[in-house]
Amino acid sequence: MLDQLGFSSVDELIEKTVPAEIVREQGHWEEMTETQALAKLESMMDKNVVLKNFIGQGYYGTHTPLVILRNLLQNPAWYTAYTPYQAEIS
């Protein structure tokens, strides 16, 4: 695959395709215990910003095609744990 793309190594492929600002340098992470790793990850997660979530607020003025309604939204296989092969359903 590298020959087809014109690269001589995986490192060259990564160098040409991945932006330099997101490439992790070797040895960036020091060895640590599980507790230290969890503490480091938690400190990284504390930097996340929780923004207002609009999921579930509804979509207005839109038309949902019948094929979507029937096969996705009205199909209980998408929102229940039951399968048609279980005795309660059959």
N, C-alpha and C positions, 0 to 999 in steps of 0.2 A: 504494500500500500504506500509506503514511503517513497518508493521509486516512482510510482504513478503520480504522486503529488510533487515530486521533485525535491525531496528532502533526503539527507543522508542519515539522519538520526531522529529519534523521538524528541530529544532536547532541541534540535533545530526547528522541528515542527512547532513545539510549544513556544519557543522564542519568537517565531514569526506570527503565531495566531493568537496567543494570549497576551492581553495588555500588560505591560511591565508593572503597572501599579498594583496589580492583584496577584502577581506571582510571588509565592512564598519562597524565601531563600532557605537553602539547606541549613539545618541547625537552628531555625527560628524558635522552635519549641524545645525547651530543655526537658530533661527527664524529670518526672515528678510522680508522686504517689497518686492513687485514685482520689484521695481527699483533697490534695492540692489541685488536681485537675478539675474537680468539681467546683472548688472555690474560684479558680481562674475562669471557668465557664460562666459561673454565676455573676462574676464581676463584669464579664463581657455582656451578659444578658441584661444587666442593670442599665446598660447604655441604650437599650431599645426604648423607643417612644411609642406608647400606646395611643393610637389615634381613634377618632370616632369611626365606628363600623356601621356601614349602611346595609349590610347583608340582612335580608329578611324584612326590609322596609317596604318591599313591594315594587312592582314595575307598573307604571301608569301609562295609559295610552298605547299599549302595545298589543299586538295580536299574536297569540301562540297557535301555530298550526295544529290541526287536529291530530296529525300523526305524532306530534310531540306530546300532546295532551294524553292520548291513549297509550302510547308505548312507554312513556317515561313517567309522567305525572300521575296517571291513573292506574298504573300497573303496581300492584301491591308488592311485587318482588323487589322493587326498589326501596321500599320503606318498612318492610317487616322481615322478621327473622324466619318466617314460615316458608316452606316450599310446598308446592302442590302434591308432593309425594308423602307428606306427613298425614297420619291418620285423622287428625282433627280437621284438616282442610279437605281431605278426600271424602 
